[in-house]
Amino acid sequence: MKTTGFIKKIDELGRIVIPKDIRKALGVNNLEYIEFYLDGDRVVIKKSGNCCCFCGSDTDLTEFREKFICGRCLDELSGENVKTENADL
């Protein structure tokens, strides 16, 4: 197992921050899901399946430039695009 040299303290609510270097290596962005597994006395963190890069939904996904967008967020983006285009008229 590769060591990272990171040591993090668990806060009062039981949270830890996953260092940016590790998130980047896993390809995990904000609002994406990760999975936790126990392997003996170790916790394994794994990037979860595909989900919307805006809201985290895992249903009705469309892939765009190696990112996934759910139907609801895609509709919202399309609506904002129309408003922006009409504002220029």
N, CA, C and O atoms as a GROMACS GRO file, in nm:
protein
  356
    1MET      N    1   0.084  -0.118   0.000
    1MET     CA    2   0.000   0.000   0.000
    1MET      C    3   0.088   0.124   0.000
    1MET      O    4   0.186   0.131   0.074
    2LYS      N    5   0.054   0.219  -0.082
    2LYS     CA    6   0.131   0.344  -0.092
    2LYS      C    7   0.095   0.436   0.023
    2LYS      O    8  -0.023   0.460   0.049
    3THR      N    9   0.195   0.489   0.092
    3THR     CA   10   0.168   0.584   0.200
    3THR      C   11   0.167   0.725   0.143
    3THR      O   12   0.235   0.755   0.045
    4THR      N   13   0.088   0.812   0.206
    4THR     CA   14   0.074   0.949   0.157
    4THR      C   15   0.143   1.050   0.245
    4THR      O   16   0.176   1.160   0.200
    5GLY      N   17   0.166   1.015   0.371
    5GLY     CA   18   0.227   1.109   0.464
    5GLY      C   19   0.126   1.203   0.527
    5GLY      O   20   0.164   1.288   0.608
    6PHE      N   21  -0.002   1.190   0.491
    6PHE     CA   22  -0.106   1.276   0.549
    6PHE      C   23  -0.158   1.215   0.678
    6PHE      O   24  -0.188   1.096   0.684
    7ILE      N   25  -0.169   1.298   0.780
    7ILE     CA   26  -0.233   1.258   0.904
    7ILE      C   27  -0.339   1.363   0.932
    7ILE      O   28  -0.309   1.483   0.938
    8LYS      N   29  -0.463   1.319   0.951
    8LYS     CA   30  -0.574   1.412   0.972
    8LYS      C   31  -0.644   1.382   1.103
    8LYS      O   32  -0.652   1.266   1.144
    9LYS      N   33  -0.693   1.484   1.167
    9LYS     CA   34  -0.767   1.471   1.292
    9LYS      C   35  -0.916   1.466   1.261
    9LYS      O   36  -0.964   1.540   1.175
   10ILE      N   37  -0.987   1.379   1.329
   10ILE     CA   38  -1.132   1.371   1.314
   10ILE      C   39  -1.193   1.482   1.399
   10ILE      O   40  -1.159   1.497   1.516
   11ASP      N   41  -1.284   1.562   1.339
   11ASP     CA   42  -1.343   1.673   1.414
   11ASP      C   43  -1.456   1.625   1.506
   11ASP      O   44  -1.484   1.505   1.514
   12GLU      N   45  -1.519   1.718   1.575
   12GLU     CA   46  -1.621   1.688   1.675
   12GLU      C   47  -1.741   1.614   1.616
   12GLU      O   48  -1.811   1.543   1.688
   13LEU      N   49  -1.766   1.631   1.486
   13LEU     CA   50  -1.880   1.566   1.420
   13LEU      C   51  -1.840   1.437   1.349
   13LEU      O   52  -1.920   1.377   1.278
   14GLY      N   53  -1.714   1.393   1.370
   14GLY     CA   54  -1.668   1.269   1.310
   14GLY      C   55  -1.622   1.283   1.166
   14GLY      O   56  -1.612   1.183   1.094
   15ARG      N   57  -1.593   1.404   1.123
   15ARG     CA   58  -1.553   1.428   0.984
   15ARG      C   59  -1.402   1.440   0.971
   15ARG      O   60  -1.332   1.478   1.065
   16ILE      N   61  -1.355   1.406   0.851
   16ILE     CA   62  -1.216   1.432   0.814
   16ILE      C   63  -1.217   1.494   0.675
   16ILE      O   64  -1.312   1.477   0.599
   17VAL      N   65  -1.111   1.566   0.643
   17VAL     CA   66  -1.097   1.623   0.510
   17VAL      C   67  -1.006   1.529   0.431
   17VAL      O   68  -0.896   1.495   0.476
   18ILE      N   69  -1.052   1.489   0.314
   18ILE     CA   70  -0.968   1.407   0.227
   18ILE      C   71  -0.878   1.505   0.150
   18ILE      O   72  -0.929   1.591   0.078
   19PRO      N   73  -0.748   1.493   0.164
   19PRO     CA   74  -0.657   1.588   0.101
   19PRO      C   75  -0.680   1.599  -0.051
   19PRO      O   76  -0.715   1.502  -0.117
   20LYS      N   77  -0.658   1.720  -0.102
   20LYS     CA   78  -0.681   1.748  -0.243
   20LYS      C   79  -0.602   1.654  -0.334
   20LYS      O   80  -0.654   1.609  -0.436
   21ASP      N   81  -0.477   1.624  -0.298
   21ASP     CA   82  -0.395   1.534  -0.379
   21ASP      C   83  -0.459   1.396  -0.394
   21ASP      O   84  -0.454   1.335  -0.501
   22ILE      N   85  -0.520   1.348  -0.286
   22ILE     CA   86  -0.585   1.217  -0.291
   22ILE      C   87  -0.713   1.224  -0.373
   22ILE      O   88  -0.740   1.136  -0.454
   23ARG      N   89  -0.793   1.329  -0.353
   23ARG     CA   90  -0.916   1.346  -0.433
   23ARG      C   91  -0.882   1.355  -0.580
   23ARG      O   92  -0.951   1.297  -0.664
   24LYS      N   93  -0.776   1.428  -0.612
   24LYS     CA   94  -0.734   1.443  -0.752
   24LYS      C   95  -0.689   1.308  -0.809
   24LYS      O   96  -0.724   1.274  -0.922
   25ALA      N   97  -0.612   1.232  -0.732
   25ALA     CA   98  -0.565   1.101  -0.778
   25ALA      C   99  -0.681   1.004  -0.802
   25ALA      O  100  -0.675   0.920  -0.892
   26LEU      N  101  -0.786   1.015  -0.720
   26LEU     CA  102  -0.904   0.931  -0.737
   26LEU      C  103  -0.996   0.983  -0.847
   26LEU      O  104  -1.085   0.912  -0.894
   27GLY      N  105  -0.976   1.108  -0.888
   27GLY     CA  106  -1.066   1.168  -0.987
   27GLY      C  107  -1.199   1.205  -0.926
   27GLY      O  108  -1.302   1.203  -0.995
   28VAL      N  109  -1.199   1.239  -0.797
   28VAL     CA  110  -1.322   1.273  -0.726
   28VAL      C  111  -1.336   1.425  -0.719
   28VAL      O  112  -1.245   1.494  -0.674
   29ASN      N  113  -1.450   1.475  -0.764
   29ASN     CA  114  -1.480   1.617  -0.758
   29ASN      C  115  -1.584   1.645  -0.652
   29ASN      O  116  -1.644   1.552  -0.598
   30ASN      N  117  -1.606   1.771  -0.620
   30ASN     CA  118  -1.709   1.808  -0.524
   30ASN      C  119  -1.844   1.753  -0.568
   30ASN      O  120  -1.873   1.746  -0.688
   31LEU      N  121  -1.926   1.715  -0.473
   31LEU     CA  122  -2.061   1.661  -0.491
   31LEU      C  123  -2.064   1.521  -0.551
   31LEU      O  124  -2.173   1.470  -0.578
   32GLU      N  125  -1.950   1.458  -0.574
   32GLU     CA  126  -1.949   1.320  -0.621
   32GLU      C  127  -1.948   1.228  -0.499
   32GLU      O  128  -1.911   1.268  -0.388
   33TYR      N  129  -1.987   1.105  -0.522
   33TYR     CA  130  -1.995   1.008  -0.414
   33TYR      C  131  -1.868   0.926  -0.405
   33TYR      O  132  -1.803   0.897  -0.506
   34ILE      N  133  -1.833   0.888  -0.283
   34ILE     CA  134  -1.724   0.795  -0.258
   34ILE      C  135  -1.778   0.683  -0.170
   34ILE      O  136  -1.876   0.701  -0.098
   35GLU      N  137  -1.714   0.568  -0.177
   35GLU     CA  138  -1.755   0.454  -0.097
   35GLU      C  139  -1.648   0.424   0.007
   35GLU      O  140  -1.529   0.444  -0.018
   36PHE      N  141  -1.691   0.377   0.123
   36PHE     CA  142  -1.600   0.338   0.230
   36PHE      C  143  -1.615   0.189   0.253
   36PHE      O  144  -1.726   0.136   0.258
   37TYR      N  145  -1.501   0.120   0.267
   37TYR     CA  146  -1.499  -0.022   0.298
   37TYR      C  147  -1.405  -0.045   0.415
   37TYR      O  148  -1.308   0.028   0.434
   38LEU      N  149  -1.434  -0.149   0.493
   38LEU     CA  150  -1.342  -0.193   0.598
   38LEU      C  151  -1.265  -0.312   0.545
   38LEU      O  152  -1.322  -0.405   0.488
   39ASP      N  153  -1.134  -0.309   0.563
   39ASP     CA  154  -1.046  -0.419   0.526
   39ASP      C  155  -0.961  -0.448   0.649
   39ASP      O  156  -0.851  -0.394   0.664
   40GLY      N  157  -1.013  -0.533   0.736
   40GLY     CA  158  -0.946  -0.557   0.864
   40GLY      C  159  -0.951  -0.432   0.948
   40GLY      O  160  -1.059  -0.385   0.984
   41ASP      N  161  -0.834  -0.376   0.982
   41ASP     CA  162  -0.828  -0.253   1.062
   41ASP      C  163  -0.806  -0.129   0.975
   41ASP      O  164  -0.765  -0.025   1.025
   42ARG      N  165  -0.832  -0.141   0.845
   42ARG     CA  166  -0.812  -0.029   0.752
   42ARG      C  167  -0.945   0.016   0.692
   42ARG      O  168  -1.037  -0.064   0.672
   43VAL      N  169  -0.952   0.143   0.663
   43VAL     CA  170  -1.067   0.198   0.590
   43VAL      C  171  -1.020   0.225   0.448
   43VAL      O  172  -0.920   0.293   0.426
   44VAL      N  173  -1.093   0.171   0.352
   44VAL     CA  174  -1.061   0.188   0.211
   44VAL      C  175  -1.161   0.287   0.152
   44VAL      O  176  -1.282   0.272   0.171
   45ILE      N  177  -1.111   0.387   0.080
   45ILE     CA  178  -1.196   0.486   0.016
   45ILE      C  179  -1.187   0.464  -0.134
   45ILE      O  180  -1.078   0.458  -0.191
   46LYS      N  181  -1.304   0.453  -0.198
   46LYS     CA  182  -1.308   0.426  -0.342
   46LYS      C  183  -1.407   0.521  -0.407
   46LYS      O  184  -1.512   0.551  -0.351
   47LYS      N  185  -1.373   0.568  -0.526
   47LYS     CA  186  -1.466   0.651  -0.601
   47LYS      C  187  -1.588   0.566  -0.636
   47LYS      O  188  -1.574   0.453  -0.683
   48SER      N  189  -1.705   0.622  -0.614
   48SER     CA  190  -1.829   0.550  -0.641
   48SER      C  191  -1.861   0.555  -0.790
   48SER      O  192  -1.786   0.613  -0.868
   49GLY      N  193  -1.971   0.495  -0.827
   49GLY     CA  194  -2.015   0.495  -0.966
   49GLY      C  195  -2.045   0.634  -1.017
   49GLY      O  196  -2.021   0.733  -0.948
   50ASN      N  197  -2.095   0.642  -1.135
   50ASN     CA  198  -2.122   0.769  -1.200
   50ASN      C  199  -2.236   0.845  -1.132
   50ASN      O  200  -2.336   0.786  -1.090
   51CYS      N  201  -2.219   0.978  -1.122
   51CYS     CA  202  -2.324   1.062  -1.066
   51CYS      C  203  -2.311   1.203  -1.125
   51CYS      O  204  -2.208   1.239  -1.180
   52CYS      N  205  -2.418   1.280  -1.112
   52CYS     CA  206  -2.423   1.415  -1.167
   52CYS      C  207  -2.316   1.503  -1.100
   52CYS      O  208  -2.304   1.504  -0.978
   53CYS      N  209  -2.241   1.574  -1.180
   53CYS     CA  210  -2.134   1.659  -1.127
   53CYS      C  211  -2.189   1.783  -1.057
   53CYS      O  212  -2.114   1.853  -0.989
   54PHE      N  213  -2.319   1.812  -1.071
   54PHE     CA  214  -2.377   1.930  -1.006
   54PHE      C  215  -2.451   1.893  -0.878
   54PHE      O  216  -2.430   1.957  -0.774
   55CYS      N  217  -2.538   1.792  -0.882
   55CYS     CA  218  -2.622   1.762  -0.765
   55CYS      C  219  -2.592   1.627  -0.701
   55CYS      O  220  -2.638   1.600  -0.590
   56GLY      N  221  -2.514   1.542  -0.768
   56GLY     CA  222  -2.480   1.412  -0.711
   56GLY      C  223  -2.578   1.302  -0.742
   56GLY      O  224  -2.558   1.188  -0.699
   57SER      N  225  -2.685   1.330  -0.816
   57SER     CA  226  -2.784   1.228  -0.851
   57SER      C  227  -2.719   1.118  -0.934
   57SER      O  228  -2.626   1.144  -1.010
   58ASP      N  229  -2.771   0.994  -0.919
   58ASP     CA  230  -2.717   0.884  -0.998
   58ASP      C  231  -2.819   0.831  -1.098
   58ASP      O  232  -2.801   0.721  -1.152
   59THR      N  233  -2.925   0.908  -1.124
   59THR     CA  234  -3.028   0.865  -1.219
   59THR      C  235  -3.036   0.959  -1.338
   59THR      O  236  -3.005   1.078  -1.328
   60ASP      N  237  -3.079   0.905  -1.452
   60ASP     CA  238  -3.102   0.981  -1.575
   60ASP      C  239  -2.978   1.062  -1.615
   60ASP      O  240  -2.986   1.183  -1.636
   61LEU      N  241  -2.864   0.994  -1.624
   61LEU     CA  242  -2.737   1.063  -1.650
   61LEU      C  243  -2.703   1.069  -1.799
   61LEU      O  244  -2.730   0.976  -1.875
   62THR      N  245  -2.644   1.180  -1.837
   62THR     CA  246  -2.591   1.201  -1.971
   62THR      C  247  -2.444   1.237  -1.956
   62THR      O  248  -2.409   1.319  -1.870
   63GLU      N  249  -2.357   1.177  -2.038
   63GLU     CA  250  -2.215   1.208  -2.029
   63GLU      C  251  -2.182   1.322  -2.125
   63GLU      O  252  -2.223   1.323  -2.240
   64PHE      N  253  -2.106   1.419  -2.073
   64PHE     CA  254  -2.061   1.534  -2.153
   64PHE      C  255  -1.920   1.568  -2.111
   64PHE      O  256  -1.895   1.602  -1.995
   65ARG      N  257  -1.826   1.559  -2.203
   65ARG     CA  258  -1.685   1.589  -2.177
   65ARG      C  259  -1.632   1.517  -2.053
   65ARG      O  260  -1.570   1.577  -1.966
   66GLU      N  261  -1.659   1.388  -2.048
   66GLU     CA  262  -1.612   1.300  -1.940
   66GLU      C  263  -1.672   1.332  -1.805
   66GLU      O  264  -1.619   1.289  -1.702
   67LYS      N  265  -1.781   1.407  -1.801
   67LYS     CA  266  -1.856   1.436  -1.679
   67LYS      C  267  -1.999   1.389  -1.700
   67LYS      O  268  -2.045   1.376  -1.814
   68PHE      N  269  -2.070   1.363  -1.591
   68PHE     CA  270  -2.208   1.320  -1.600
   68PHE      C  271  -2.301   1.429  -1.547
   68PHE      O  272  -2.272   1.494  -1.447
   69ILE      N  273  -2.414   1.448  -1.617
   69ILE     CA  274  -2.514   1.548  -1.580
   69ILE      C  275  -2.650   1.479  -1.580
   69ILE      O  276  -2.684   1.411  -1.677
   70CYS      N  277  -2.727   1.495  -1.473
   70CYS     CA  278  -2.859   1.434  -1.468
   70CYS      C  279  -2.957   1.516  -1.552
   70CYS      O  280  -2.930   1.631  -1.586
   71GLY      N  281  -3.070   1.456  -1.584
   71GLY     CA  282  -3.171   1.522  -1.667
   71GLY      C  283  -3.221   1.652  -1.608
   71GLY      O  284  -3.241   1.750  -1.680
   72ARG      N  285  -3.241   1.654  -1.476
   72ARG     CA  286  -3.292   1.775  -1.410
   72ARG      C  287  -3.194   1.892  -1.422
   72ARG      O  288  -3.234   2.003  -1.455
   73CYS      N  289  -3.066   1.865  -1.395
   73CYS     CA  290  -2.965   1.972  -1.405
   73CYS      C  291  -2.947   2.014  -1.551
   73CYS      O  292  -2.925   2.132  -1.579
   74LEU      N  293  -2.956   1.918  -1.642
   74LEU     CA  294  -2.944   1.950  -1.784
   74LEU      C  295  -3.058   2.042  -1.828
   74LEU      O  296  -3.037   2.136  -1.904
   75ASP      N  297  -3.180   2.014  -1.779
   75ASP     CA  298  -3.294   2.101  -1.808
   75ASP      C  299  -3.272   2.241  -1.752
   75ASP      O  300  -3.301   2.340  -1.819
   76GLU      N  301  -3.221   2.248  -1.630
   76GLU     CA  302  -3.194   2.379  -1.569
   76GLU      C  303  -3.089   2.455  -1.649
   76GLU      O  304  -3.103   2.575  -1.673
   77LEU      N  305  -2.984   2.385  -1.690
   77LEU     CA  306  -2.880   2.450  -1.771
   77LEU      C  307  -2.936   2.498  -1.904
   77LEU      O  308  -2.904   2.608  -1.949
   78SER      N  309  -3.019   2.419  -1.966
   78SER     CA  310  -3.081   2.457  -2.094
   78SER      C  311  -3.168   2.580  -2.075
   78SER      O  312  -3.168   2.669  -2.160
   79GLY      N  313  -3.243   2.585  -1.965
   79GLY     CA  314  -3.328   2.701  -1.936
   79GLY      C  315  -3.247   2.827  -1.914
   79GLY      O  316  -3.286   2.934  -1.961
   80GLU      N  317  -3.134   2.816  -1.844
   80GLU     CA  318  -3.047   2.932  -1.821
   80GLU      C  319  -2.984   2.977  -1.951
   80GLU      O  320  -2.966   3.097  -1.972
   81ASN      N  321  -2.950   2.883  -2.038
   81ASN     CA  322  -2.892   2.917  -2.168
   81ASN      C  323  -2.990   2.999  -2.251
   81ASN      O  324  -2.952   3.097  -2.314
   82VAL      N  325  -3.117   2.958  -2.250
   82VAL     CA  326  -3.219   3.029  -2.326
   82VAL      C  327  -3.235   3.170  -2.270
   82VAL      O  328  -3.244   3.266  -2.347
   83LYS      N  329  -3.239   3.185  -2.137
   83LYS     CA  330  -3.252   3.316  -2.076
   83LYS      C  331  -3.136   3.406  -2.113
   83LYS      O  332  -3.156   3.523  -2.144
   84THR      N  333  -3.014   3.351  -2.110
   84THR     CA  334  -2.894   3.430  -2.145
   84THR      C  335  -2.899   3.473  -2.289
   84THR      O  336  -2.868   3.588  -2.320
   85GLU      N  337  -2.938   3.383  -2.379
   85GLU     CA  338  -2.945   3.417  -2.521
   85GLU      C  339  -3.052   3.523  -2.547
   85GLU      O  340  -3.030   3.615  -2.626
   86ASN      N  341  -3.167   3.510  -2.481
   86ASN     CA  342  -3.276   3.607  -2.499
   86ASN      C  343  -3.241   3.743  -2.441
   86ASN      O  344  -3.290   3.845  -2.489
   87ALA      N  345  -3.160   3.746  -2.338
   87ALA     CA  346  -3.122   3.873  -2.273
   87ALA      C  347  -3.040   3.958  -2.368
   87ALA      O  348  -3.040   4.080  -2.357
   88ASP      N  349  -2.970   3.896  -2.460
   88ASP     CA  350  -2.888   3.969  -2.555
   88ASP      C  351  -2.970   4.033  -2.667
   88ASP      O  352  -2.920   4.119  -2.739
   89LEU      N  353  -3.095   3.990  -2.682
   89LEU     CA  354  -3.179   4.042  -2.791
   89LEU      C  355  -3.231   4.179  -2.763
   89LEU      O  356  -3.302   4.236  -2.845
   0.00000   0.00000   0.00000
